[in-house]
Amino acid sequence: MKIAAVGDVHSPRYLGEFGRALNDCSPPDLFLLAGDIVDQGVPEEFAAVVSMIRDRLGTAFPIVGCYGNQEYTELRKAIASRVRDHVVMLDERDLILTIRGIRIGIVGTQGSLTEPTSWQRRNIPRVRTEFERRARRAESLLQRIRPSVDRVILLMHYSPCLATCRGEPERVVPWTWSRRFEELIRRESPDLVIHGHAHNSVVHEAWIDGTLVRNVSLPATGRITQLELWTDD
């Protein structure tokens, strides 16, 4: 199975780079969007990114996304409405797809952080409690979906581990990853975790026990991440 994945297009900021990266990408079986596809919540920019994918790579594969911190909560319904004919947005939800005979369960979430940013502390009521709730919800969804599928993907924006944030300035590291999510991944063992958010990372792949974690942030990787997985299934 061929999976293509990207995060942090921050359209229109990196839309040119994204378009050039698409030139080196062949049509996948599944395309994953790991959040911050737009800058400052503009719904039209999300649609522009999706149109670029469809124009360059075709329509023969599903696109599944989660929201990042730049897809502001109050604008998510507008974003989902604009792209709903082409993208399934998973905002703390799950989805089951059958691709090449493999039942794939995908859990989508923005994720949480080890420490909230100063902006989050000022603007999100009880933000630490909210981060804990998101982790519990993701764990519940992973537990629910596992018996029904062959493979499980956790699609999130924030990183679930420190390893794929290496290269970020030390002062911002607590704002890039989540210890809570690392712990739940150790417990629930999804097969693959896709995330973005860590723009300056120099390590794009890590393992949490038996789970493969990939940072697909466009500013970090300079490309669309393409994975060939589960070819023996």
RODODREN-219573 format. One line per 2 residues: number of its first residue (from 1); their letters; for each residue x, y, z of N, C-alpha, C. Coordinates in pm, 1 decimal. Example, Ala and Ser with C-alpha at 12.3 -4.5 7.8 and 13.67 -1.06 7.14 Angstrom:
# RODODREN-219573
1> AS> 1319.0:-569.0:780.0:1230.0:-450.0:780.0:1320.0:-330.0:780.0 | 1285.0:-225.0:708.0:1367.0:-106.0:714.0:1290.0:3.0:787.0 $
# end
This chain:
# RODODREN-219573
1> MK> 83.1:-118.8:0.0:0.0:0.0:0.0:87.0:124.3:0.0 | 51.0:219.0:-84.8:127.6:342.7:-92.8:50.4:454.3:-24.0 $
3> IA> 113.5:515.3:76.7:54.0:625.5:151.4:136.4:750.8:126.4 | 68.8:858.1:88.3:131.4:990.1:79.1:79.6:1074.9:194.4 $
5> AV> 166.0:1157.0:252.3:125.0:1235.3:369.0:202.4:1365.9:374.0 | 134.0:1470.2:422.8:197.7:1600.6:437.1:124.8:1679.0:545.2 $
7> GD> 199.0:1766.9:609.2:141.4:1861.0:704.3:207.1:1996.2:687.5 | 146.5:2098.8:745.0:208.4:2231.5:753.2:233.7:2296.2:616.7 $
9> VH> 139.2:2282.2:526.2:147.4:2356.7:401.2:128.7:2506.3:429.4 | 50.2:2536.5:533.2:26.2:2676.0:573.1:-7.2:2762.1:451.3 $
11> SP> -92.0:2708.7:366.2:-128.9:2781.4:245.3:-187.6:2919.4:279.7 | -139.8:3022.9:212.2:-57.3:3022.5:89.9:93.4:3026.7:113.3 $
13> RY> 139.4:3021.2:239.9:281.3:3045.3:266.6:372.5:2947.6:193.4 | 340.8:2817.4:201.6:426.4:2717.0:137.7:356.5:2649.6:19.9 $
15> LG> 255.9:2714.9:-37.4:181.1:2651.3:-145.0:269.3:2626.2:-267.2 | 360.8:2717.8:-297.6:452.9:2695.3:-408.6:540.6:2574.3:-386.5 $
17> EF> 595.7:2562.0:-265.1:678.4:2445.9:-231.4:596.9:2317.5:-239.5 | 470.9:2324.8:-195.6:383.5:2208.3:-201.9:360.6:2166.0:-346.5 $
19> GR> 335.1:2262.9:-433.4:315.1:2230.4:-573.7:437.1:2163.8:-635.7 | 555.3:2212.9:-600.9:677.7:2150.4:-653.7:695.3:2009.8:-597.2 $
21> AL> 658.9:1991.5:-470.9:669.9:1857.9:-410.3:575.6:1759.1:-477.8 | 458.8:1805.6:-520.9:364.6:1717.1:-589.9:423.0:1663.4:-720.4 $
23> ND> 513.1:1738.7:-781.2:574.7:1692.6:-905.3:655.8:1565.3:-885.2 | 701.3:1541.8:-763.4:780.9:1422.5:-732.6:698.0:1314.4:-665.5 $
25> CS> 566.2:1328.7:-668.7:477.5:1234.4:-601.0:391.4:1162.9:-704.8 | 383.6:1032.1:-695.6:294.2:956.5:-783.3:163.0:928.9:-709.1 $
27> PP> 56.1:898.4:-779.8:-73.3:877.3:-713.2:-64.9:766.5:-607.6 | -107.1:795.2:-485.1:-102.0:695.6:-378.0:-232.9:617.0:-368.7 $
29> DL> -235.8:524.4:-276.4:-361.6:457.8:-241.6:-438.7:536.9:-136.7 | -367.2:620.7:-61.7:-427.4:699.9:45.2:-342.0:824.7:64.7 $
31> FL> -407.5:940.0:75.7:-336.0:1065.5:99.6:-382.2:1120.3:234.5 | -285.9:1146.8:324.5:-316.1:1194.4:459.6:-267.5:1337.9:476.8 $
33> LA> -352.3:1421.8:536.4:-319.7:1561.2:565.3:-311.2:1578.3:716.5 | -192.2:1615.8:766.1:-165.0:1615.6:909.5:-177.2:1753.6:974.1 $
35> GD> -270.1:1835.0:926.4:-299.7:1961.2:993.7:-213.7:2077.8:952.5 | -260.9:2198.2:987.5:-199.3:2325.2:946.4:-181.8:2330.0:795.0 $
37> IV> -284.0:2286.9:726.6:-284.8:2295.9:581.0:-301.9:2441.3:539.1 | -365.2:2520.8:626.3:-385.4:2662.7:597.4:-315.3:2747.8:702.3 $
39> DQ> -299.2:2874.2:668.8:-248.9:2973.0:763.8:-367.6:3050.6:820.2 | -378.6:3056.1:950.1:-477.1:3137.4:1019.0:-620.3:3108.4:976.4 $
41> GV> -647.6:2979.8:952.4:-784.2:2933.2:941.2:-861.9:2969.5:817.5 | -800.2:3007.3:706.8:-874.5:3052.3:588.6:-929.3:2930.7:511.7 $
43> PE> -1061.3:2909.8:510.0:-1117.1:2789.6:446.2:-1082.6:2778.5:298.1 | -1079.4:2891.6:226.2:-1051.8:2887.6:83.2:-914.3:2829.0:53.0 $
45> EF> -819.3:2851.8:142.0:-684.3:2800.0:118.5:-679.7:2647.8:132.5 | -761.5:2592.4:220.6:-767.7:2446.0:233.4:-818.5:2387.0:102.2 $
47> AA> -923.2:2447.7:48.3:-978.0:2399.6:-78.2:-874.9:2409.7:-189.9 | -791.2:2513.5:-187.8:-688.9:2529.6:-290.9:-586.6:2416.1:-286.3 $
49> VV> -548.5:2375.7:-165.8:-452.7:2265.2:-151.0:-513.6:2135.4:-202.6 | -638.0:2109.2:-165.6:-704.6:1986.5:-210.0:-720.1:1985.9:-361.7 $
51> SM> -756.4:2099.1:-420.5:-768.7:2106.6:-565.6:-636.2:2078.3:-634.0 | -527.3:2125.4:-575.1:-395.7:2100.5:-633.2:-362.5:1951.5:-631.3 $
53> IR> -396.0:1884.5:-522.1:-373.8:1739.3:-514.6:-453.0:1668.8:-623.6 | -580.4:1700.9:-636.2:-667.2:1635.2:-733.4:-623.0:1665.3:-877.3 $
55> DR> -584.4:1788.5:-902.8:-541.7:1825.7:-1038.2:-414.5:1753.5:-1078.7 | -321.7:1736.9:-984.3:-191.4:1676.8:-1017.6:-193.0:1524.1:-1012.4 $
57> LG> -266.1:1468.7:-915.6:-256.9:1324.5:-889.3:-382.9:1246.5:-922.8 | -492.1:1315.7:-951.9:-614.9:1245.8:-986.2:-708.7:1230.3:-867.7 $
59> TA> -811.3:1149.2:-888.8:-918.7:1134.9:-789.1:-941.9:990.1:-748.2 | -847.0:902.6:-779.3:-869.9:759.3:-758.1:-832.3:711.1:-618.5 $
61> FP> -809.6:803.4:-525.4:-768.9:764.6:-390.3:-838.9:855.4:-289.5 | -862.6:806.2:-167.8:-923.0:891.1:-64.3:-820.6:986.1:-3.1 $
63> IV> -868.4:1103.1:37.9:-788.8:1198.4:114.9:-852.5:1209.3:252.4 | -772.5:1191.9:355.5:-820.5:1197.8:493.5:-733.4:1296.9:569.3 $
65> GC> -795.7:1386.1:646.2:-720.6:1487.4:718.0:-761.0:1501.6:863.0 | -672.2:1562.9:940.4:-703.6:1608.7:1075.6:-674.4:1758.6:1080.2 $
67> YG> -718.8:1823.7:1184.9:-697.0:1967.3:1198.2:-571.3:1995.7:1280.0 | -507.6:2108.3:1246.6:-396.5:2158.0:1325.2:-436.4:2283.3:1400.3 $
69> NQ> -340.8:2341.8:1468.9:-371.8:2461.2:1547.4:-402.9:2582.4:1460.3 | -365.0:2579.9:1332.0:-397.7:2690.7:1242.0:-536.5:2676.6:1179.9 $
71> EY> -596.3:2558.5:1190.9:-736.3:2543.5:1151.9:-820.8:2573.9:1275.0 | -846.4:2700.5:1296.4:-909.6:2745.8:1419.8:-1043.0:2674.4:1442.1 $
73> TE> -1070.5:2643.6:1568.9:-1188.5:2566.3:1604.5:-1315.9:2626.0:1547.0 | -1329.2:2757.1:1554.3:-1452.6:2822.0:1510.2:-1469.6:2820.1:1358.2 $
75> LR> -1365.3:2783.1:1283.3:-1373.2:2780.9:1137.4:-1375.0:2639.4:1080.5 | -1371.1:2538.7:1165.4:-1358.8:2402.1:1115.9:-1482.4:2355.0:1040.1 $
77> KA> -1599.8:2398.1:1080.4:-1719.5:2360.2:1005.1:-1715.3:2419.0:864.8 | -1666.7:2541.1:852.9:-1657.2:2603.8:721.3:-1554.8:2532.2:634.3 $
79> IA> -1442.8:2491.7:693.7:-1341.4:2417.7:618.8:-1397.8:2284.1:571.3 | -1459.8:2210.8:663.8:-1515.4:2079.6:629.3:-1620.3:2091.1:519.5 $
81> SR> -1701.4:2196.6:525.8:-1805.3:2216.7:425.0:-1745.4:2238.9:287.0 | -1635.4:2312.2:279.8:-1574.1:2343.2:150.8:-1508.5:2221.8:86.0 $
83> VR> -1459.8:2128.4:165.4:-1383.2:2016.8:107.6:-1452.6:1881.8:122.5 | -1575.7:1880.6:170.8:-1637.4:1753.5:208.0:-1657.4:1657.4:91.0 $
85> DH> -1662.7:1708.7:-32.5:-1677.6:1619.6:-147.1:-1548.1:1547.4:-182.1 | -1437.1:1591.2:-123.1:-1306.7:1535.7:-160.6:-1224.4:1486.5:-42.5 $
87> VV> -1255.0:1531.7:78.4:-1172.4:1500.3:195.4:-1262.6:1458.4:311.8 | -1220.1:1356.4:384.2:-1284.6:1322.1:510.9:-1200.5:1382.6:622.2 $
89> ML> -1257.2:1479.5:694.5:-1186.6:1542.3:805.3:-1222.6:1471.0:935.0 | -1120.9:1424.0:1004.7:-1140.8:1350.1:1129.4:-1102.7:1439.5:1246.8 $
91> DE> -1202.8:1495.2:1310.6:-1183.7:1579.8:1428.0:-1225.7:1498.4:1550.0 | -1129.3:1421.3:1603.9:-1156.4:1327.9:1713.1:-1263.4:1226.7:1671.6 $
93> RD> -1242.7:1172.9:1554.1:-1330.9:1069.2:1499.4:-1244.5:959.8:1437.2 | -1311.5:849.6:1401.1:-1241.6:741.4:1333.1:-1309.8:709.8:1201.6 $
95> LI> -1239.1:634.9:1120.1:-1285.4:599.7:986.5:-1224.7:465.7:950.0 | -1303.2:382.1:883.6:-1253.1:253.7:833.2:-1261.2:254.9:680.9 $
97> LT> -1149.7:224.2:616.1:-1142.1:213.7:471.2:-1085.8:76.5:434.8 | -1129.8:22.2:324.0:-1069.0:-98.6:269.8:-990.2:-60.0:145.7 $
99> IR> -859.7:-81.4:151.6:-769.8:-42.3:43.6:-681.5:-161.9:9.3 | -684.9:-202.6:-116.6:-608.2:-319.5:-162.2:-634.0:-441.9:-73.3 $
101> GI> -757.9:-456.0:-31.6:-798.0:-571.3:48.0:-763.2:-563.0:194.7 | -704.5:-451.8:237.7:-666.0:-433.5:377.6:-763.7:-337.0:443.8 $
103> RI> -819.2:-375.5:557.0:-907.2:-286.6:631.9:-821.6:-194.8:719.3 | -829.8:-66.8:688.3:-748.4:34.5:755.0:-837.3:117.4:846.4 $
105> GI> -803.7:124.4:972.9:-872.5:211.7:1066.7:-788.5:336.2:1091.2 | -848.5:452.3:1075.1:-777.5:579.2:1094.5:-845.7:657.4:1205.1 $
107> VG> -768.1:698.6:1304.0:-816.0:786.1:1411.3:-751.1:921.6:1390.9 | -831.7:1026.8:1385.4:-779.8:1160.5:1361.5:-802.3:1252.9:1479.4 $
109> TQ> -699.1:1330.5:1513.6:-706.6:1424.5:1625.5:-601.5:1533.0:1607.7 | -627.6:1650.8:1660.5:-523.2:1753.7:1663.8:-411.7:1710.4:1758.2 $
111> GS> -445.0:1636.0:1860.7:-347.4:1596.2:1960.8:-336.0:1699.3:2071.3 | -233.8:1685.4:2151.2:-211.6:1779.3:2261.6:-61.8:1798.6:2281.2 $
113> LT> -27.2:1884.3:2374.7:112.4:1920.1:2398.9:153.3:1884.6:2541.1 | 282.1:1862.8:2560.3:332.5:1838.7:2695.3:307.4:1959.5:2783.9 $
115> EP> 329.5:2078.6:2728.3:299.2:2203.6:2798.5:224.2:2296.3:2704.2 | 114.8:2356.7:2747.3:45.8:2452.7:2660.1:130.7:2576.8:2636.2 $
117> TS> 111.3:2636.9:2520.8:180.5:2761.9:2491.4:121.2:2874.9:2575.6 | 191.0:2987.7:2579.0:138.2:3101.3:2654.0:5.4:3148.9:2594.9 $
119> WQ> -6.4:3146.7:2462.2:-132.9:3184.6:2398.4:-244.9:3089.9:2439.9 | -216.2:2959.8:2441.2:-318.7:2863.1:2480.6:-360.4:2881.3:2625.5 $
121> RR> -265.1:2911.8:2710.7:-299.8:2933.0:2852.1:-392.0:3053.6:2868.4 | -372.0:3154.7:2785.1:-454.9:3275.1:2793.6:-592.0:3257.2:2729.6 $
123> NI> -601.5:3174.4:2626.3:-720.5:3174.9:2541.5:-803.3:3047.2:2543.4 | -749.1:2938.6:2593.6:-825.9:2813.9:2597.8:-857.2:2781.5:2743.1 $
125> PR> -983.1:2790.2:2782.9:-1018.6:2760.5:2922.0:-978.0:2618.3:2960.7 | -914.3:2606.8:3076.8:-875.3:2475.8:3131.3:-801.7:2393.2:3025.1 $
127> VR> -700.8:2453.4:2966.0:-634.9:2391.8:2851.9:-568.1:2259.1:2888.5 | -512.0:2249.2:3007.9:-448.9:2121.8:3045.5:-552.7:2010.0:3053.8 $
129> TE> -669.1:2042.0:3106.3:-777.6:1944.3:3111.3:-820.9:1905.5:2970.5 | -825.8:2004.4:2880.6:-861.4:1977.3:2740.6:-759.2:1885.7:2674.8 $
131> FE> -632.1:1908.2:2700.6:-529.3:1820.4:2643.7:-545.4:1676.8:2694.6 | -575.1:1662.0:2822.0:-596.0:1528.5:2877.7:-717.9:1461.3:2815.1 $
133> RR> -824.7:1541.0:2793.8:-945.7:1486.4:2733.2:-918.0:1435.4:2591.6 | -841.2:1512.5:2513.3:-810.5:1469.7:2377.4:-735.3:1337.1:2376.9 $
135> AR> -642.9:1321.2:2468.8:-567.5:1195.5:2476.1:-659.5:1079.7:2513.0 | -748.3:1101.1:2609.2:-842.0:994.5:2647.1:-932.9:958.6:2529.9 $
137> RA> -978.8:1059.6:2457.2:-1065.6:1034.1:2343.0:-992.6:954.1:2235.9 | -870.6:991.9:2204.9:-793.5:918.5:2104.4:-771.5:774.5:2147.2 $
139> ES> -740.9:754.7:2273.2:-719.4:618.4:2322.2:-846.4:536.0:2310.9 | -959.8:596.5:2344.8:-1087.1:526.4:2333.8:-1117.1:486.6:2189.5 $
141> LL> -1090.3:577.2:2096.3:-1114.3:546.8:1955.7:-1022.1:435.8:1905.9 | -896.3:439.0:1946.6:-803.0:333.0:1907.2:-848.5:197.5:1960.2 $
143> QR> -894.1:195.2:2082.8:-942.7:70.6:2141.2:-1066.8:19.7:2068.4 | -1154.4:112.6:2030.8:-1279.3:73.4:1964.9:-1255.4:18.6:1825.4 $
145> IR> -1160.4:77.9:1754.0:-1144.2:42.9:1613.2:-1057.2:-80.7:1591.6 | -967.9:-107.8:1681.6:-868.7:-214.0:1661.3:-929.9:-350.6:1628.5 $
147> PS> -1034.9:-397.9:1697.5:-1085.4:-532.1:1666.4:-1146.5:-545.0:1527.4 | -1177.2:-433.4:1462.4:-1250.2:-436.7:1335.2:-1162.0:-421.4:1213.4 $
149> VD> -1031.6:-401.7:1231.8:-945.6:-367.8:1118.4:-817.5:-450.1:1120.1 | -746.3:-444.1:1006.5:-617.4:-512.2:995.1:-501.7:-423.6:1038.9 $
151> RV> -512.4:-293.2:1011.5:-407.2:-197.0:1045.7:-470.6:-70.4:1100.6 | -397.1:-3.9:1191.0:-448.2:117.9:1255.0:-349.3:231.5:1233.0 $
153> IL> -401.6:345.1:1188.2:-322.8:466.9:1171.4:-376.3:572.5:1267.1 | -286.9:634.8:1342.2:-320.7:751.9:1422.0:-269.4:874.1:1346.2 $
155> LM> -363.0:957.1:1301.7:-330.7:1077.5:1226.3:-351.0:1197.3:1317.7 | -243.6:1274.0:1342.3:-250.8:1384.2:1437.2:-161.8:1499.0:1390.1 $
157> HY> -183.1:1615.3:1450.3:-100.6:1730.2:1412.1:23.9:1740.2:1499.2 | 5.8:1750.0:1629.7:120.3:1758.9:1720.1:195.1:1625.5:1723.5 $
159> SP> 322.2:1631.8:1752.1:402.7:1509.7:1760.5:370.5:1432.3:1888.5 | 373.9:1299.8:1881.6:355.0:1220.4:2001.9:486.2:1182.7:2070.2 $
161> CL> 597.7:1231.3:2019.9:724.4:1191.9:2081.5:829.7:1300.0:2059.1 | 927.6:1300.7:2147.7:1036.2:1397.9:2139.6:1128.8:1370.0:2022.0 $
163> AT> 1142.4:1243.8:1984.2:1243.6:1205.4:1885.2:1225.4:1277.3:1751.9 | 1101.4:1290.6:1705.0:1078.2:1352.4:1574.7:1065.5:1504.7:1583.7 $
165> CR> 1101.7:1559.6:1699.8:1108.6:1705.9:1716.2:1252.1:1754.8:1726.7 | 1347.9:1665.2:1719.0:1487.4:1707.1:1734.2:1527.5:1801.5:1622.8 $
167> GE> 1589.2:1913.1:1662.5:1620.3:2020.7:1571.5:1540.0:2145.9:1602.5 | 1429.2:2129.5:1676.0:1353.5:2245.8:1720.0:1430.9:2319.1:1830.1 $
169> PE> 1418.9:2452.9:1839.0:1484.2:2526.0:1948.0:1440.0:2470.8:2083.3 | 1533.0:2458.0:2174.8:1504.0:2394.8:2303.4:1387.7:2460.7:2376.7 $
171> RV> 1375.4:2591.2:2364.2:1271.5:2661.7:2439.1:1130.3:2626.3:2392.6 | 1114.3:2580.1:2266.4:980.4:2549.8:2215.7:949.1:2400.6:2215.9 $
173> VP> 1044.9:2317.2:2252.8:1023.8:2173.1:2245.4:900.0:2127.4:2322.9 | 872.7:2178.0:2445.7:750.8:2132.6:2514.6:622.5:2168.4:2440.3 $
175> WT> 630.9:2258.5:2343.0:513.7:2300.7:2266.2:502.9:2227.6:2133.0 | 581.1:2123.3:2114.5:577.9:2049.3:1988.5:531.4:1905.5:2003.9 $
177> WS> 539.2:1848.7:2124.4:507.8:1706.7:2139.8:427.7:1683.1:2266.5 | 378.0:1558.4:2280.8:291.9:1525.0:2393.4:334.7:1395.4:2460.8 $
179> RR> 373.6:1406.0:2585.5:405.9:1286.5:2663.6:283.0:1197.5:2680.8 | 165.6:1259.8:2693.8:41.4:1182.0:2710.3:19.2:1090.5:2590.2 $
181> FE> 40.8:1145.4:2469.7:17.8:1063.9:2350.9:125.4:956.7:2334.1 | 246.9:985.8:2372.8:349.5:881.9:2367.1:311.2:764.3:2456.3 $
183> EL> 261.8:793.4:2574.7:222.6:686.9:2666.5:106.9:604.7:2612.1 | 7.4:671.7:2552.4:-107.3:595.0:2502.4:-69.0:512.7:2379.2 $
185> IR> 25.5:561.0:2299.2:72.9:482.1:2185.6:143.6:356.4:2234.8 | 219.2:367.1:2342.7:282.8:247.7:2399.5:177.7:147.1:2444.7 $
187> RE> 66.2:197.1:2496.6:-38.8:106.5:2544.0:-119.1:46.0:2428.8 | -152.3:125.7:2328.2:-247.3:82.9:2226.4:-182.4:32.7:2097.5 $
189> SP> -57.0:65.5:2074.8:22.4:11.5:1963.3:-44.0:24.0:1825.9 | -80.0:145.5:1782.8:-121.0:159.5:1643.1:-4.8:121.4:1551.9 $
191> DL> -34.6:88.5:1429.0:70.4:45.3:1337.5:151.8:162.4:1283.4 | 87.5:277.5:1270.9:153.1:393.6:1211.3:97.1:520.1:1274.6 $
193> VI> 185.7:615.7:1305.3:144.7:749.0:1349.3:201.8:850.3:1250.7 | 114.4:935.7:1198.3:152.9:1043.4:1107.9:127.5:1175.1:1179.6 $
195> HG> 226.6:1265.2:1181.2:208.1:1395.2:1245.3:284.1:1501.5:1169.7 | 256.5:1627.9:1205.5:328.6:1742.5:1151.0:377.6:1830.3:1264.0 $
197> HA> 362.4:1962.5:1248.3:383.7:2065.0:1350.6:530.8:2098.8:1375.3 | 619.6:2001.4:1374.4:761.2:2026.6:1405.0:833.3:2068.9:1277.4 $
199> HN> 830.2:2198.4:1246.6:883.5:2251.7:1121.1:1033.6:2235.8:1108.8 | 1104.3:2240.2:1221.1:1250.7:2243.9:1217.3:1315.1:2109.3:1248.1 $
201> SV> 1235.4:2006.6:1255.6:1288.0:1874.7:1289.6:1389.2:1826.1:1186.1 | 1495.0:1762.8:1236.0:1592.0:1699.4:1147.0:1582.6:1547.6:1154.2 $
203> VH> 1491.5:1496.8:1236.9:1465.4:1353.1:1249.4:1319.0:1331.3:1213.1 | 1295.6:1261.7:1106.1:1160.1:1251.3:1053.6:1097.2:1114.9:1078.0 $
205> EA> 1171.8:1021.9:1133.4:1119.0:887.7:1160.4:1166.9:839.7:1295.9 | 1076.8:777.4:1370.6:1111.6:719.2:1500.0:1018.8:601.7:1526.6 $
207> WI> 1053.6:526.7:1630.7:968.5:414.5:1672.9:930.7:433.3:1818.8 | 805.1:409.9:1849.9:759.7:398.9:1988.6:724.8:253.0:2009.1 $
209> DG> 815.7:179.6:2071.1:804.9:33.5:2075.5:787.7:-16.8:1932.0 | 675.7:-80.3:1898.7:658.1:-133.9:1763.5:582.4:-44.2:1669.4 $
211> TL> 560.2:81.6:1706.8:483.2:174.2:1623.8:574.9:268.8:1548.3 | 557.7:274.7:1417.3:633.1:367.1:1333.9:570.6:506.3:1343.0 $
213> VR> 654.0:607.5:1369.7:609.8:746.6:1377.9:680.6:825.1:1268.7 | 603.5:900.5:1187.4:662.3:981.8:1082.7:617.6:1127.1:1095.6 $
215> NV> 716.2:1216.1:1098.2:689.8:1359.6:1091.3:684.3:1396.7:943.2 | 567.2:1444.9:897.0:548.5:1474.0:755.6:535.8:1624.4:730.9 $
217> SL> 583.7:1705.0:825.6:577.3:1850.8:810.3:655.5:1893.9:686.0 | 589.0:1963.3:595.8:652.9:2005.5:471.1:776.5:2092.5:493.4 $
219> PA> 773.5:2190.8:585.3:895.1:2269.6:607.1:1012.2:2186.4:659.1 | 983.5:2078.4:731.5:1090.3:1993.3:784.3:1146.1:1899.7:678.5 $
221> TG> 1058.2:1834.0:603.4:1101.9:1730.5:509.9:1135.2:1785.1:371.9 | 1071.9:1897.4:334.5:1090.5:1951.8:200.9:1023.2:1872.4:91.4 $
223> RI> 935.1:1781.2:129.8:872.4:1695.5:29.5:742.3:1638.3:85.1 | 669.6:1571.8:0.9:556.4:1492.0:45.0:610.4:1355.0:82.4 $
225> TQ> 581.4:1311.6:202.3:629.4:1181.7:248.9:552.4:1071.4:177.6 | 626.5:975.0:121.7:564.4:861.4:53.7:612.5:732.5:119.3 $
227> LE> 518.2:651.3:161.7:547.8:529.3:234.6:489.8:408.5:159.2 | 568.4:301.9:149.8:520.3:173.6:99.9:512.6:78.9:218.7 $
229> LW> 390.7:41.5:257.5:371.1:-36.3:379.1:278.6:-154.7:354.1 | 300.0:-259.9:433.3:206.7:-371.9:442.8:186.4:-438.3:307.5 $
231> TD> 293.9:-447.2:230.0:282.9:-504.2:96.2:261.6:-655.4:98.5 | 288.7:-719.7:212.9:272.7:-865.1:221.1:135.7:-905.4:269.3 $
233> D> 50.5:-808.2:306.9:-81.5:-842.3:360.7:-171.5:-894.7:249.3 $
# end
